[in-house]
Each structure stands twice: as C-alpha cells, then as structure tokens.
Amino acid sequence: MEPRDLSANSPYVPGRGIEEVARELGLDPDDLVKLSSNENPHGPSPDAVAAVESAASDLDVYPTTSHADLTEKLASTWDVTPEQVWVSPGADGAIDYLHRAMLDPGDEILVPEPGFAYYSMSARYVHGESSTYDLSKAENFEQTAENLLDAYDGERVVYLTSPHNPTGSEFPREELVSLLDSMADHTLVVVDEAYGEYAEQPSAIDLLDDHDNLAVLRTFSKAYGLAGLRIGYGVVPESWADAYARVNTPFAANELACRAALAALDDDDHVEKSVESARWAREYLYENLDAPTWESAGNFVLAEVGDASAVADACQREGVIVRDCSSFGLPECIRISCGTEAQTKRAVETLNRVLTEAKA
Ligand SMILES: *Cc1c(COP(=O)(O)O)cnc(C)c1O
C-alpha cells in the first residue's frame, strides 16, 4: 500500500514550540521568549477563555448553533449577508474551501514570493499547480498591481497578502482596485488579511459590493490570540457564496472555537490593547535594533542580520526564539514578532549582543 505520488507536496514545517525548545536547551519554558510565530503575546481575551470553560460541558453536541451565531455576527460586523461568511478552521481552512470551489485539476494559482507557504500546499491537495510573482527586496518588497500583473498569466486564483508575511508591506487599496479591474473574468483575487487588525488601511471587504472576483481572508489566530483553537473565515461575493454548502468540511470549525470567537468579538479592549502594543513594539524594533528593518503593518518586523540561521540559533541559545527566514528565500533575514514590552526589549538586547559578537 502506498499513498499517491506526494513528491510535489512539500511538508509544512511549523515554527518550533516553546516546550520543545526548552527541553532541548534544558531551560525552563518560562525563561524563554517566543517571537517566531506572530502569536498574540497578551494571550486570548479573558472573555474567550470564560466562553471555552463554560462550553466545555457541551462537547457532546455538533457545533450548529454556535457556527450559525458566529456567521451571523461576522456578517453584521462587515455588513454582508451570512451566506457570504465562510467560517473555517483557521484562515487556512478558508484557503482550502476556496480551492475546492475554484480549482479544477491542473488549474493554477499565483502567489507572492517570498510568501505564505500554505497557499501552494493547499492547491496541490486538489491537484492544482502554483506559480509565483516576486516581491523584490531591492524595492523594499513594495506591492503594486503592475508588479503582480507582470507575472500574471491568467491563473485561476491570485493571492496577495496585506499586510504581507514576512515583509510587513501593504498592498495599497487603490492598487487593489486597479488589479481587480485588470484581471480576466475567470480569475479570483484573494486578499489575505490575517494581520488586517494591525494595519491602518481598511479591510478590502467593502470592495465586495462592486466586485465578484474578490475574496478576503481573516483569522482569529493573530490579533484575537486564538491560534490554538483554529478559527478563521473568508468573505466572498454574494453571487457565488452558496458554494460553501458544497465544499466545506462539516463541523470543521468546532464548538469551543466558535464560542470563543463570539466572545472575542465583543471584547474590543483586548484587540485594541493587542494592536497598540504591536504598534509600540514595531517602533521599538525600528529604533533600537542594530540592523536594517522594513516598515511593517503587521505584528512583526523583518530585519536584515547577515547569516539569519546563525543569528537565530545564537538567540535561541539565549532563550529568545525568532524566525529565521531562510525558508522564505531570505537567508539574510529574520522575522521578530511583536512581544510585550518586556519581551521586545529582551529580544532587542539579545539580538544586538549576538550581532555585535558576530561582527567581532
Ligand atoms: C497566520 C497566517 C494565516 C492564517 O492562519 P490561521 O491560523 O490558519 O488562521 C494566513 N495567512 C498568513 C499570511 C498568515 O501569516
């Protein structure tokens, strides 16, 4: 017995967990600072935690009411119909649903390079292919319609990430509008707003009123601090929103996740605090890190440090975990997630020491 030929599928390699690193280094997990996965350093909203605790005794039922309630609430938040909200296990789940809805075998997607690995992985699962457009470091990873259109060759789905991971750059709204108007009729533009809460620019969701070739992804994993529960959603145009019923995995967004997301949506203070703290940390990193950085609209900052793998290893030995961006095709860059004030200061101090030692 063998699975089908999976040689073209690359395995997903997650950032390493704090427990795992602590065990390897023989350190107490509490002494480690993990700034490698863009998680919320303030944790989840206490209201979300309370919602999970009180739903814990209802685990015997399938999540139908909670799923419907979350869908309704998101629809009213964004002023769209409930049908347009595709609730999913993480935004990753919504990527799968869009591919199931759009891709025939052999159809292509177009994705940014460097960029988020899961777009292409997910396309492969449904026998799709992917090609890339380059965001150039020499041009500060600037995102423009023209740059994307240079690489565009009629692909079925085109991805843009705004704010972009790992660079932090945004796709300006007027550029997006011009892109939507330039695509062939069969091409869907997916705007991944996993870090949308941290940006100043408004969501692209309101552009759905006038464009049926756009889908927008959002998640509770980042600013809402619910990464461990796996809950996110896509927002799609009304004209083909009913495809959800034919492509979603039944009950994939679980009861605890839906309840926690509902509670989190009511806790504005928690999101505001998370966003303010990330904005502070970005500025602190730009100003105090002894390495060139790029301006970021997300909850992380990309920095050029020379040998990223060596620098990340050296920091890790001192208990600070950052993301080596070699796997993104940027072997000279690391990505530092925005921590609490204390975590961010410690990360900068550690990195600066490591960078000085590397030069000596
Ligand atoms: C984190 C992230 C996501 C979504 O993650 P989920 O946990 O699946 O919601 C999507 N896109 C990008 C670019 C991300 O960084």
The ligand as a Tripos MOL2 file, in Angstrom:
@<TRIPOS>MOLECULE
LIG
   15    15     1     0     0
SMALL
NO_CHARGES

@<TRIPOS>ATOM
      1 C1         -1.1350   33.1900   10.2430 C.3       1 LIG1
      2 C2         -1.4920   33.3640    8.8150 C.ar      1 LIG1
      3 C3         -2.6860   32.8720    8.2630 C.ar      1 LIG1
      4 C4         -3.7580   32.1280    8.9450 C.3       1 LIG1
      5 O1         -3.5330   31.3350    9.9290 O.3       1 LIG1
      6 P1         -4.7090   30.5240   10.6050 P.3       1 LIG1
      7 O2         -4.1280   30.2330   11.9290 O.co2     1 LIG1
      8 O3         -4.9330   29.3150    9.7410 O.co2     1 LIG1
      9 O4         -5.9130   31.3780   10.6640 O.co2     1 LIG1
     10 C5         -2.9770   33.1340    6.9420 C.ar      1 LIG1
     11 N1         -2.1400   33.8310    6.1860 N.ar      1 LIG1
     12 C6         -0.9950   34.3330    6.6700 C.ar      1 LIG1
     13 C7         -0.1410   35.1350    5.7660 C.3       1 LIG1
     14 C8         -0.6160   34.1100    7.9880 C.ar      1 LIG1
     15 O5          0.5360   34.5810    8.4240 O.3       1 LIG1
@<TRIPOS>BOND
     1     1     2 1
     2     2     3 ar
     3     2    14 ar
     4     3     4 1
     5     3    10 ar
     6     4     5 1
     7     5     6 1
     8     6     7 2
     9     6     8 1
    10     6     9 1
    11    10    11 ar
    12    11    12 ar
    13    12    13 1
    14    12    14 ar
    15    14    15 1
@<TRIPOS>SUBSTRUCTURE
     1 LIG1         1 GROUP 0 **** ****
